[in-house]
Amino acid sequence: MKQKQNLDTWVLASHNKGKIKELDDILAARGLDLKSAADINLVEPEETESTFEGNAALKSEAACAATQLICLADDSGLSVDALDGDPGIYSARWAGEPRDFNRAMARVHDALEARQASNRTARFVCVIAVSAPGEDTRVYRGEVEGEIVWPPRGEGGFGYDAIFQPLGHDRTFAQMSSDEKKSMSHRGRALEAMIAAEFDA
């Protein structure tokens, strides 16, 4: 659905600096001023849903109700086949508080070792939800397949990027440039789907 509202400010219901930068870089090209939850002192609701889609919609709808602006939120994570899909929707929580993704990556590695898992296939999943006043929430999903590597490789990216090597490549996301990662990432694919529907349809 092409947006018809005369609103050039959207709200991203997130305090995650990595996500904010990644989405702002793309949406700025569409003439949008992206405000984060931190910019407007917006409290993120507790993620109580059991799916990426449910948690993304929960966050975007709460932000929309609070601001009466078009709001988007994403829920994303790493799903490892040999760990029955974990950490999945709990990917951020595996990092603990304060969030330490070095610890989270070590947890993934230790869990695979404990299971003596030879299968290291995994995927990053991202679901973006868009909520506008008076409209139904729309959701867009993106995935990228790959495998878990150890030890961590690369200094770029964030989250689990240093242990995720996308299919067909010999480098992790953390070893790639920002532009290279965005060209194939789960968030990039979800954004492509969102932009095609929200602006280009």
Residue, then its C-alpha position, 0 to 999 in steps of 0.5 A: m500500500k502506497q502511503k498517502q499520509n502527509l507525514d514525513t516523520w516515522v517512528l522506529a520503536s527500538h532503542n537498538k542503535g545498530k537497527i536504527k542506523e541500518l533503517d535510517d540509512i535506507l528510509a532517509a533516501r525516501g525523504l523520511d525523518l526516522k525518530s527512534a524510541a529513544d529520541i521521543n522517550l518511548v518505552e518499548p513494551e514487553e515482548t510477550e508474543s510467541t512469533f517474530e510477527g507477533n512481537a513486531a506488531l505488538k511494538s509497532e502498535a504500541a508506538c502508534a497508539a502513543t504517538q499517533l504517527i506511522c510507526l514501524a518495529d522489527d523483531s529479528g533473531l538467529s534461528v539455529d536448526a540444531l538448537d530447535g530454532d533457538p535462540g529465535i525470538y529470544s535472541a536479544r535475551w540470550a545476551g542478558e542484561p546489560r546485553d553482551f552479545n559476546r556472551a550470547m555468541a558463546r552460548v550458541h557455540d556451547a549449546l552446539e558443542a553440548r549437543q555434539a551437533s555437526n549440523r551448523t545450518a542457521r538463518f537470520v529472520c527479520v519481520i518488520a511491522v508497520s502501523a498507521p493510525g486507523e489502519d491494520t498493521r502490515v508485516y513483512r518478513g525477510e530471511v537469509e540462510g547460512e551457518i554458524v562458525w567459530p570462533p567469531r570473525g570480524e569487527g563490524g556489524f552487531g549482535y550475532d553477525a560475527i558467527f553467521q556466515p551466509l550461504g555461498h560466502d566465506r566471510t561472516f556478516a561482521q567481516m563484510s562492509s555495511d553495504e555488502k551486508k545490507s544487500m543480502s541481509h534479513r533486515g534488508r530483505a524485509l525492508e525491500a518487501m516493506i518499501a515495495a508495498e508501502f511506497d512503490a505499489 
